[in-house]
Amino acid sequence: MVSSLPLCLSQPTPTPTLLFSSFGCTVPPLTRAPDLVGLFLPAQWTTISDPQRSEYDPSILSTARIDTAKSVDVTASSDASHHSALAWSCTSQIEFSYKVVECPDILDPANDALLFGHLSSADRAMAKKTTQRRLVVIDEHVDDLYGERLRNYFEQRGMKQGTDVEILRLPMVEEEKSIELVLQVCEAMKKFNIPRRASPVIAVGGGVCLDVVGLAATLFRRKTPYVRVPTTTLSYVDASVGAKSGVNFMGSKNRLGAYVPPVAALLDSQFLRTEERRAVASGVAEMSKMAIMKSPELFELLESHAPRLVSGRFQRMPSSAEQEQQEDVVPGRVLQLSIETMLEELAPNLWEASLDRLVDFGHAIGQELEMHALGTEHELTHGESVNVDMAFMTVLAKSKGLISSAEQARILKMLSSYGCPIWSPLMTKEFLEHALDERRKLSMGLRLPLPVGVGKAAIFHDVEYEECFAALDTFHVLCGPADDLHLKSSAKLSSSVVEE
C-alpha cells in the first residue's frame, strides 16, 4: 500500500477537507492570498521560471507569489530617499510527498523495494538503467541479526561494498540519541560523497535510528532524501509514518529536530520476528493510543488479540486447530489500522501548525516520565511511559465525567493486557506538576487529548492542576502499586466498575 501525501507550506483557513484513499490523502492547493499594494508585480500567482532547468523538468519548480508593498518600517525622521523603501512578501507552494509501503521479504535480492521502493513506476524503470549508490545506516543490534542478509542483498544486485554501497553500523539506543550521533552520520555522508538527490540514505533500525538518520539527512546539504526501514513494532507504526526527526538535548526528549519526511517508509513485518517481547509490547502501546482516541475497530481487535499479537510478534498464526487452513488476518489488520489512523492525524498537520493533536495522547506527561526514569531502577521504554500516561489520563477523563466507570475499566484492562505497566512509582504529585509545566511550555497550554468514549476523543484546554492531582490519588488506587507492574490484577480493574 502506498501513501502519497502532498502538503502545502501554508494552508487556507479554515483547514481544507481531506480526501482519503487507502493510506493517502490530498490537500487542495493554496487559495489566492488577499491582494496587497502591488508596486511592480501584479497580485497574482507567478511562476518563477528557470529556463535552463524547466526545459528538462518544469515540475521541479514551485509556484510562488511575490507581493510588493511600501515598507511600514520607516520612521518619520528618515531621509526622504528612504520613504520609497519596499517590503516583499513571498509565498511559495512547497509540496512534500512520501510513501508508506508494505514490502514483504524486503531483503530478498529479487525484491526491488530497498533500492527503488521510493520511486514511481516510470522513475523506477529509468533508475534501473543507471548505476546506483547507497549509504545504509543500521543499528548495530539489527546488523547482528540481519547484516549478512543485507550485505548479500546488495552483492546479489551487483553493488560493490565501499564503492556502490557503504554500510555504517552505529549504537542506536536512547542513551546515545544526540547531535553527536547525527554528526557521525553526516560525516559518513560526506566521506561517501553521496549524490545529492538520486541516492537516498537508507536507515534500518528502530525509532532512534530513524530519527537520527532523518535529522542528519535534513541537515546535510540542507536536504538529502532518505528512506526509513523500521525493524521494531514501535517504529513500524509510529516513527516511520510521520515527518518528524529529532534527538535529545539537555535532558529533554527530541528537543532538536526537523519536519522533513522521508521519501518513503518501507515496511516488512518479518523484522518483528526477532524483536524482544518487551519491545513488541511497547509498540502495541502506541497502537492503543490511536485505538482509544479514534478507532473502535482497532480497540476491539487489541482488546481481543493483544496478548497473542505480542507473543506471536505480529506474525500470522492459526488461532485454533480448527482454523489451521484459514489465514490469520488479525496481525496485518491491526498494523494497517494503526498506520492508517496515524496518517489521518499526521498528514493534514505535517508541520504541527496546530498543537491540538490526538496523537499526543500518552505523551502529555509520558515523554517526561521516560526521561525522568532513564538510568534509574524504574526505567521505562518509550511505549511503557506512554502506557502509564494513557492509564492516568483515562482515570482523569473518568474523574471529569467524560467516560463511564465501565469504559474506564475496559480501557485500563486493555492497557494492562499486553505486558506494559499502567503505573510507575515515579508518578508523584511533584513529578506530575513538573511534567504538566513542561507540557504547558512545549504546547503553549496543556491541550490534553482525553477519551470521551471508547474510540472517541477530544482536546481539553481547561483542565486544572487540582483536577490532575485528585485524579492521581484515584490512579494510584486503581493501577498500583503491585508486585508486578506489568500485569495488574483484573479484580482491581473490575472493581472500578460501579453503578453510574
N, C-alpha and C positions, 0 to 999 in steps of 0.2 A: 504494500500500500504506500502511496506517495502523498505527501503533504506539500503543497506549494503555497507559500504564504507571502503574497505581495503586500507590503505595507508602506505607507507614505510617511514622510518626515513630520508633516503636520496634517491633522485630520479635521474635517469640517465639524462645526458644532451645530446640533448635538451629534454624538457619535453615530456613524452610519450603521445601517442594518448590515449584518454579516450573512453571507450566503454560504452555507456549509455543504460540502460534498465529500463523503467519506472522511479522510483526515484533513481536508483542505478548507480554506476559506478565501473569499475575495473581498477586499476592501475597496469601495468605489474610489475613483480618482479625486484629487483635490478640487474643490469648488473654487470659483473665481473669488479672489480676495476683494475687499472694499477698495474702491478707487482712491488713490492719493493724488496729490498735486503733481501732475506729470510735466516736468520742465523740458526734458529731452526725449523721454521714452513714453510710448503710449501705455496706459494702464491695462495691459493685457498679457496673456502668456506668450512668451517669446522663446523660440528655440535658439539657444546659443550655439551657433554652428562651428564646426571644426572640420573644414573640407578634407584635410589630409586623412582624418580618421573616419569620418562619416561616409567617405567614398567607399569604404570597405564594410563598415557595420554601423549604420546610424543608430541602432538600438542601444549602443553603449553610452549614448549621451543623454543627459537629463533634460527634461522640460523645466525651464526656470522662468521666474518672473522677477523683474527688477523695477522697483518703483522709486522715482526720484522726487524729492521734496526739498523745500527750504529747511536748512538746519535751524532748530529752535535753540541750540546751544551756543548762541551768540549774545554777548552782553551789549547793553546799550552804549557802553563806553568804547566798544571795539572800533577799530579803524573802519572807515566807511567801506574800504575794499573788502572787508570780511563779511559785510552784510549780504553778499551773494553766496555765502557758504551753503553747501548742499549736504543732504543726507540720502544715502542709498539703502533701500530695504530689499534684501534678496531672499527669495523663497525658491527652493529647489525641490522638485518632486523626486525624492530618493526612494528607490524600491529595494527592499530586502526580500529575497526568495530563498527558501530552503526546503529540503525534502526530508521526510521521516519515512524510512523504507524498511520493511521487514525482509531480511535476506538470509533465509536458512542456509546452513552449510557455507558460510561466508569464506572459510579458509580452504574450501575445495578449489584447487587450481582451475577447475573448469568454470568456476563462478566468477563473472566479470565484476561483481559489485565492489570489491575492495578498491579496484582501480578506477572503475567507470560508473559506479552507482550514483554519483552526484550529477551525472550528465543526462541530457535528453537523448532520445534515440538517435537523432540526427547528429548531435555533437559527439555522441559515443562512437559512431561509425567513423567520423573524421579523426577522433583522438586515437583510435586503434591503428591509424596509418602513420602515427608519429611516435618517436621514442619517448617513453615515459620515465619520469624520475620521481621518487617519493622519499620523504623523510617520515619515518614512523617513530612515534614516541610511545613507549609501552611501560606500564607499571611493572616493576621487577618481579612481583609475585605472579602476575599474569604471564610474564615472559617465561618463568619457570614452568608454567603449565602448558602454554601454547606457543612458546617461542620457536620450537623446532618446526611445528606446522606452519607458522607464519613465514619463516625463512624458506621453507620448501615451496610455499605458495609463489613467492617471487622468483625463486630459482626455476620452477617449472614454467613460469611466464617469460623466461629468458632474460630476467633482470639481474645484473651482477651486483653483489654486495660491495659497497664502497663507491661504486660508480653510478649505478642506476638507482640503488636503494640504500639508505642508511637507517639503521635501527638503533635508537637511543633508549637505553634502559635506565629508569630512574626510580627512586623510592617514593612512590606517590601515596603518602599517608598524611592524615590530618595534621600531625605534628610538623611536617615538612612543607605544608601548603603556604608558601611565602613568595615574595617577589624575587628572592634569590633563586628559587627553583624555576620561576618564569624566565629569568635571565639565562639559566643554563640551557633552556630550550632555544631561546633567541640566539645564543652562541652557536648551537648546533646548526640552526638555520643559516647563519652567516657562513660558517665553515663549509657547509654542504653546497652553498651557493644556490639555494633553492630558487627555481624560476618564480617570478613574481605573481603570475596569475594562473598558469596552466597546471601547476602541480601542487595540489592541496596537501598540507601536512596532515598525517593521519594519527589520531590519538586513540590508543587502545588501552582501556582500563576502566576503573570506576570513576566516581564523581570528581575526586581530587585530580586525577589525570586529565579528565575532560575540561575541567575549569582552568587548570594551569596551562594546558596547550592552547585553549581558546584565547586566554589573555595574551599569551606570547604571540600568537598569530595576529591578534588585533594590533599589537604594538609594532611588530616587525614590519618595516616599510609601511607603517600606518594601517595596513590591512592586507593580510595574506590569507587566502582561502584555507579552510581546514575542514576535516571530516571527523566525526565522532563515532567510535565503535565502542559502545558501553558493554562491560563484561560483568556488571553486578545488577541485581534486581533494582536497587535504588536508582542507579544511573540510567537504567533502561527506561524507567517511567518518569524520571524527573530531569536530571541534568541534560540528557540527550535531547529533550523535547523543546526546550526554550532557547533563548538567545543569549542568556547571561553567562559571563565567565567571571572569575574572581579568586582572590587569595586573601588569607587572613592578615591582619595588620594591627599591631599594638594591642593584642589580646582580644580583638573583635573579629567576628567571622565575616569573611568576604567584603571587607571594607574597601579594598582596591579591586576594581573590576570594570567591565565594559558591557555594552549591549550590542554585540555584533554576532549574529548567528553563524553556525557552520553552514557550508554549502549543502551538507547532508548529514543525517544521523542514520547509520546503518545498523539494524537490529538483528541479532541472531540469539535467540533464547537458549541455544545449546551451550553458550558460555556459562549459563547459570547452573549447569550440572555440577560444576566443581566448586561452587560457592559454599562457604560455611553457612550452617543453618541460621546462626545468629544474624548474619548479614542478609540472608534472604528475608527473615522476619522484619528486619529494618526496612527493607524495600516495600513490604506489604503495608507498613505504617504509612508510607506516602500514598499508597493506593487507597487506604482507608480515609485519608484526608479528602480526596475527591468524592469517595462514596458517601461520606457523611454530608458533605457540602451540597452535592448536586446530582447524585446518581443512585436512585433507589435500586436499580438493577444491579449495579456494582456492589452496593451494600449487601444485598441478599446473597449474591454469589460468594462474597467474603464471609458472610455470616455462616453459610453452609459448608464452605470448602477451604477456608483459610488454613487450618492446620495441615491438611493433606497437601495443599499447594506448597507450603513451606517444606514439609518433609520430602515431597517429590521434586523440589526445585523447579516447579513450573513445567515439568516435562509431562507429556501425555501418558496416561496410565488408565487401565480399566478400573472402575470403582468397585466392581464385584465380579465374581466368577461368571455370572450370567451375562455380563456386559463385555466380555473379552473381545468379542468381534465388533464392538461398537467403538467409534472414535471418541476419544475424550476431548470435548471441545472447551471444557471449562478453563484450563490454563490459558489458552490462546484468547478466549473471550475476555477474561479478566485483564490480561495485558493490553489488549486493544482498547477496551473501555477506559482503562487508566490513561492511556496515551491520548485518546480522543477527548476526554473531559479536560485534560491538561491543556491541550491545544486550543480548545474552545475558549478557555480563560486567558491563555497567554497571547494568542495571535493578535487580537484586537488591541492589545496593550503591551506591545513588544518592548517599548522603552519605558514602561511604567509611568506614563503620563498621569494615569490615575493610580493613587495609592490605596484605593478601596479594592482589595484583591481577595477573592475567596481562596486563592492558592496560598495565602498567608496563614490559613488555619493550621494550627500546630507549630507555627513559627513566631507567634507573638512573644512568647517567653521561651520557646523551645531552643532557639539558637543561643540565647544567653545561658540557658541551662547546660547545653552541650559544652560551651566554652568554660563555664564555671566548674563542670565536673571533670574536664580534661586533666589527666595526670593524677587524679585522686582515686581512692579506693571505690568511689561511686561513679566511675567513668561510664559514660553512655555513648553509644553510637549516635549518629545524626537521627536515624529513624527512631531510635528509642527515646531520644529527647523530644521529638515531635509527638510520639505516642503519649508521653506523660503530659505534654501541653494539651493535647486533644482531650485527654481524660479530665484535666482540670477545667478546660473551657466547657466541656459537656456539663459538668457539675454547676458551673457558673450560669450556663444557659437555663438549667432547671431552676436555679435559685431566682432567676429573673422572670420565671413563668413562661419561658419561650418554648420549652418542651415538657412533656408529661413525665411522671416518675417511670412509667413503663418504657417510654422512649429513652430516658436516661439509662435505665438498666440494660436495655437492648444494646445501646451504643457501647457502654462500658464492657459488657460481656463480649462483644465482638472484638473490641480493642485488646482484651486480655486473652484472646483465644489462640494467638499465633506465636506467642513466645516473647513479646516485648513487654517491658514493665509499664504499668499505668500509674506508678508512684515512685518518688525518689525522696530520700531523707534530706536532700538539698532544697526541697521546696518549703522553705521557711518564709515567714512574713517579711523578714529583712530582704531575702533574695527576691521575693515576688515584687516588692516595692522597687528594688533596683531594676529588675527586668522590665517592669511597666514603664519606669522612667526612660529606659533605653528605647523601648518601643515608641514612646511618645516623641522622643527626639528624632528617631530614624524615620518615622512615618508621618511626622507633623500632626500628631494626635494619636490616640490609642487605636482607633479604626479596627475594632475587634470583629473578625468573622465568627459568627456563632450559629450553631444549628437552631432551626426553628421547626424541626421535624426530622425524620429520617430521610436523607437525600434532599433536604431543603435548608437554605441558609440565608442570612442577611448580614450586612455590615452595621456595627453599632459604634457610634461616636460618643455616646453619653454614659458610658459605664464609669462609675465612681470607684476609687480605690477601696473604699469601705465595703462596697459590694464584693469586690475581689477577695478582701481579707475574710469576710464572712463565709464566702464560698470555699476558701482554703480550709477552714475548720471542717466543713462537711466533706471536702475532698479527702482529708486525712482519715476520717471515719470510714468512708466508703471504699477507699482504694489502698489504704495502707495503715500502719506497716504490716508486713507478713514475713514469714520465714523465707519465702521465695517471692521476690519482687516480680518475677517473670510470669508467674501463674497465680492469679488471685483466686480466692475462694468463691465458687459460684454461689454459695449460700449467702455470702456477704453482698454480692451484687444483686441477687434476687430479693434481698431484704430491703433494697431501696425502692421496690415497687409497693406503693401504698395506695390507699383509696384516694382518688382525686377529690 
